[in-house]
Amino acid sequence: MTESPGDLFDDDLPSPGAESPSDAPLADRMRPRDLSEVAGPPDLVGEASFLARAIASDRVPSLVFWGPPGSGKTTLARIIAAKTKARFLAFSAVVSGIKEIKAVMEEASRARRRGRRTLLFVDEIHRFNRAQQDAFLPFVEAGDIVLVGATTENPSFELNGALLSRLRVIILPALTEEDLILLMKRALADPTRGLNAQVTADEDAFEWLGRFADGDARRALTALEAAAAQLLSERDLRISSRGYPAQAARSTREGGAPASSPSEEISSGSSDAPKLTVAVLEELFKRKVLLYDKAGEEHFNIISALHKSLRDSDVDASLYWLARMLEAGEDPLYVARRLVRFASEDVGLADAGALTLAVAAKEAVHFIGMPEGALALAEITVYLALAPKSNALYVAYGEAADDVRERPNLPPPLAIRNAPTKLMKDSGYGKGYRYAHDLPEKTAGLSCLPDALEGRNYYRPSGEGREKALKERAEAIRALRARLKKK
């Protein structure tokens, strides 16, 4: 039988605050059940925060949580669901289409007429297209649903303006290393939901995991669980090799009563419990997975960081952001193209060789590939960071382009027009033109700009690097041309 939309609101739906099964991943078992357990800035999750007051009064408005993976978006949505008196429905943008959306919205509207509010949680809301997002609009506006979305992408780019204007955006930062260490220590010690102190860990190991997790609580707890499982498995093998059954060693961490003999050595909190160290972690997790999305906001954030570090002549930061991109798998030719652009935009004629070297670096990467090509990009990055800077060329072209766009198609002065035919010569084309190479000054002082732009000085050298000499030369030539025009 086909389910009706009303089936989505069956009273038998599991509670969003229900305990996770014992075999669920550690990150899911340790998910905070109350706002007081959530790690993060007090202004976001503290007792006096907007969110705490809204939950306490059961007046949570439509909102969207925006933050990186593992920052607590789904956790906060579940806490809201557990505390609210509204009907709760979780919805995934990955598997749901517009048909399902409309069915849910219509049932929510009917539920409201019966005096029941509906709180709809939409995970990865940025995956909905514009038409699907539009389907929420009338129901959010009418108050039929309280929409709570979660996204890792910038809502300004991924949500349409009409929907975004009706949502409160709560920005969740990546968790700090201290926050992650607190969560891991809590998980290691927790006797019911956590690891029940089956392993120990020194402070250096917690700090290593905190750095490895890169602000992601889920990654931190998953890594801790994997490392603990590895240590316990190795210990079981050692015990088995001595003639004791491995099941005895496992009994305490699986909830069984402590066994006799060797299992007493590994009982909860025992000083002989396997110890998690930095050396163990480095062996288990040889390569860190970097947070980087070649098509998302992080991509633009990091290329912006590289460009601005170069502009500010910070050679060390420039190398760091370059490495962040390359080690995360960014297309090296994309990076090379950005460096070529930087050579023209921010170095310009203060060091005319920068552009040549940037193009050479691009060719080197294209020729030898990666990972060897990374050094060519590092070389040009250092060169550009330390080079004298000038954006005079960038500004000059921008002003000229603005005049082209904003003014009508201005004709060239007659003196510099081509005159290949008698008719054109008789019409004045080329009249008064003088060949600069035949003149001692090497300039005739001709009016080369359209009359409406006469006197415009687009290129104004900065005086940095080689532009110091160019500035002197440009000023001298302009003065000479002005004198020649008066003759």
Disulfide bonds with the S-S distance in Angstrom:
none
